[in-house]
């Protein structure tokens, strides 16, 4: 009965610390993003209300990257406060082991990890996609991974061409800020077409009110220009799709589509495996925090404990980032790249705690 009451008490303190830290970081990131939008002149275009809504759509994706650190800080702060009030000392004196103390923290981290993967991630992916749509339609910037223009080579009805745009929307059926180059039989450029928008309809790119330039002739401005293509919307969308803007529920189908089109699906597979490993990553962060937060320390030593925890968490983040790059580029299998840093950090945390507990 005592352990059950103690577990609920520790869990309540941990969740309270997590949500307060989450709210603090969210507010800080939101204010910084609003300042950045104002500095870039976005507030003047959207107005204050529009910029506030646009920033609110951008922040959840930023917060998703910060969630492991929020778990780390919440765990460290909770354990240090329990140490400062001597509650951990009393619990240990009553015969409660370190593993019993960490049980509610581990349970809370796993539950938060599951919620972050299967509830928060779809929300963050949706808000990021909406922010990207606003970015492309209002500002004309590319919401792709690289931030560069998208260029697609195509050949249909005897016409060879390259078409590029600043952004893709509507499921791969629309290009913004379009430029297209048509090639002759000898491979030389014969025409250039520029338009604000191109729509994919029935095997053709329909460019609205374009500027058509041919060598030796003045530019012409027809109402439409139809450019034949064999490209499918799925292919266009997959070429520029951002795995981080794709919900965990949609990633398996995106992986299948990319594989069926002959595209590299490793980035999507890596993102999927990292999302599945997120609950375990949160647990590993809690174990890392416990290695520096469960030892009795005076107030003056709390700063060193926090610094040690931050250093350990940052090291894990860097290793995870490098593993993601290796997995996305098919250097290491995505499953190994996603799970190895998490399992290694968890094993290291357990080893250190065993040494501290049993010597």
N, C-alpha and C positions, 0 to 999 in steps of 0.2 A: 504493500500500500504506500509506503514511504517513497519507494523508487518511482511508482506511478505518478505520485504528486510532484516529485522532484523533476521527472521527465517533462511533465506538462509545464512546469515553471520555467525550465531551461528553454523549452521550445517556444514558449510565449516571448521570452526575452530575445531569443534569436530572431524570430519573425518580426518583432517590433523593431529591432535594430536594422534588419534587412530593408523593410519598407521605408523607414525613416531615411536610411542612406540612399535608397532608390529615389525617393522624392527629392532629396537634396541634390543629387547628381542630375536628375531630370531638369530641375529648375535651372541649375547652372548651365547645362548644355543648351537649354532653350534660350536663355538670355544671351549666351555667346553667339548662337546661331542668328538670333534677331539682330545683334550688333553687326555681324558679318553681312547679313542681307542689306542692312542700312548702308554699310560701307561700300557695297558693290552697286548701290543704286536700285536694288530690287524693291525697296519700300516705296519709292516714288512711282514705280510702274504698277505695283499691285495695290497700293494703299496700305495703311497700317493694318486694317482688319484682314485684308487678303494676305499680307506678309505674315501676320500672326498665324493664320490658318496654314499657310504654306510651310512655315517653320515647324508647326505642330505635326505636319505629315513627315517631315524629315527626321525629327528627333528620335522616334522609336527605333529606326534602323541603327542610329548611333548608339542608342542605349543597349541594343542587343549585343553589340561588341563589348560593352562595359559590364555586362551582367556577371561574368566570372570574377571580376575585380570587386564588384559590389558584394558578392558572396564572401570573398576573401576578407574585405574590410569589416563586414558585419560579423563574421566569425571571430576575428581578432578583437574587435571592440567589445563584443559580448563576453568573451573569455577573460579579457583584461579587467573589465568591470567586476566580474565575479571574483577574480583574484584580488582586486583592490578592496572589495568588501569582505574578503576572507571567506566567501561562501564555498569556493572550491576547496579551501583548506579544511573547512568543517565537514564537507561532504567526504573528502578523502579520509579524514579522521574517523568518520562513521563507518568506514569500510567500503565506500563506493569506489570502484575502480575507474581508471581513466576511460575505459571502453563504455562503461555505463554512463559516464558523464557525457561522452561524445555521441551516444546513441540518439538523443533527440536532435542534435545538430545534424547528424548524418541523415536522419529521417526527413528533417526539414529541407535539407539541401537536395535530396532526391526528389521530393515533391515539387520543390521550386524548379528543378531541372526539367521535370516532366511538363510542368505548366509552361516553362519558357520555350520548350520544343514544340509542343502540340497546341498551345493556345496563343502565346505571345508571338511566336515566329510568324504564323499566318497573318496576324494583325500587322506586324512590322513590315512584312513583305507587301501587303496590300497598300499600306501608307507610302512605302517607298515607290511603288509603281505609280501611285497617284501623283506623288511629287515629281517623278520623272516625266509624266504626261504634261504637267504644268510647265516644267522646265523646257520641254521641247515645243509646246504650243505657244507659250507666251514669250520665252526668251530665245527659242531656236537653238538651244544647246543640246548636244547629244547626251542621252542618258545611258550610253553603253558603258561597258567595263573600262575601256581605255579612255573615254572622253573624246575620241577621235571620230572622224567621219567614217561611215560604212560604205565600202565599195564592193560591188557584186558584178562578176563577169557573167555574161549571158549570150546565147546564140539561138535565134529562132527565125523561121521563114527566110533563111539566107541572110539575116542581118546579125552581124556581130557587134556587140557594144559592151560598154561598162557604164553602170549607173551607180551613183553614190548619193548619200544624203546625210544630213546632220543628225537625224533621229528617225526612229521607226516607231509607229504606233498602230493601233487597231489590229492587233494580232498579226502584224507583218504585211498588212495590205496598204499601208500609207507610209510614204517617205516625205520628210520635211527638208526644205532648203536643198533641192535636188540639182545635180549636174549629171549629164549623160554625154558620152562620147561614142560616136558611130565610126566603124572602121570599114575601109574599102577592101577589095580583094587582095591588094598588095600589103595590107596591114597598116596603112597610113590612116590618120584621122580625117574623116570627110566632113563631119558635122559635130557641133557642140550645142547641147540644149540645156538651158538653165530655167528652173521654175521654182516657185515657192512650195509646190506640193505635187506629188505623183501618187496616183491610186492604181492598185493592181486589180484589173477587171478582165475576166475571160481571156487570160493569156496575153494581156497587154498592159503596159504601164501607160496610164493616161495622165499626161502632164498638162496642167491647166495654165493657160495664158503664158506660155514659155517664151523665152528669147532664143531663137534658132540662129546659129552662126555657121556660115559656110565660107570656106576659103575663097576669096575673090569676089564675094557678094556682100552687100550690106545686110545687117541683121534684120530678121523678119519676126513678127509678133502675131502668130496665129492664135485662135481661141483655144485650140487643143493640139497636142502632138501625141500620136499613139506609137509606142515603141514595143514591138513584139518581144515576148519573153517566154521561157519555159519554167521560170522560177515559181515555186509554190510558196504561199504565205508561211507555211510551217518552216520552210528552209530559211526564209528571210528573217523570221523571228528568232530562230535558233542561232543564227549567225551573230546576233547582237544581244541575245537574252542574258540577263544578269542572274547568276545562280542565287545571289544573296537577296534578289527581289522576287524569288520564287518560293512559294509556301512549301513547307515540308510535306504537305499532303499532295502537292502537284509534282514534286521532284521525281518520283518513280516514273510517271508518265512522260515527263520531259526527257529523262534518261533514255527511255524506249524510243521516243521520237528522234532524238539526236542520233542514236545508234542506227535506226532504220534509214536515216538520210545520209549515213556515212560520215557524220560529223563527230568531233571529239566530245564524248560525253563525260570525260573524267572530271571536269570542273563541277558538273552537276552531281556526279557520284560522290565527289569529295565533300561537297556541301551537305549532301544527304547523310553521309557517314558521320560528319562532325555534329550535325544536329542530333543524330541518334546517340552520340557519345556525350552530349551535353550534360545529362543528369550525372554521369560518372565524372565528368570534369568538375561539376559543382562539388561533388563529394570529395574529389581530390583536393580542390581548393580549401575545403573545410579541414581536411587532414593536415594540409600544409600550414594553415592558420593554427591548428592545435599544437604543432611542434614548437611554436614560439609563444602561444597564448596560455598554455596550461601550466607552465612553470611559474611558481610563485616569484613575484618580482615587486620591488618597491616602485613608487610613482616615478622616481627619477629614471628607472630602467624601462619604463613603458615605451619611451621613444625608440630605444634600441630594438625592442621587441617588434614594434610596428615597422621599423625600417627593415628588419630581417624578414618579416612576413611579406612586405612589399617587394623586396628583392627576389625572394623565392617565387612569388606570384608572377613577377615580370619575367623571370627566367622561363617559367613554364609557358607564359604567353608567347615569348619569342620562339621557343622550341615548337609550339603548336603552329605558329605562323609559318615557320620554315617547313614543317611537315605538310602543311596545307599546300604550299607552293610545289613541293615535290610530288604530292599526290595529284594535284590538278594538272601537272605536266607529264603524268604517266611515268615518272621516274621510280616512284614507289607505289604499290597498290593502295588505292584510297582507304581500304579498310585498315591496313597496317598504319598508314600515315595518320589516320584519325584517332585510332585507339592506342597506339604505342605511347605517345607522350602522356596520355591520361593514366594508363596503367603504370607507367614508370613513376610518375609523380605520386600516385596512390601508394605504390609499393614502398617508395622512399619515405613517405609520411608515416606509414605503418611501421617501418623498420626503426625510424627515429623514436616514435612513441613507445615501441617495445623496449628500446634501449633506455629511455627515460623511466619507464615503469618498472622494468625488471632488472636493469643494469646489465 
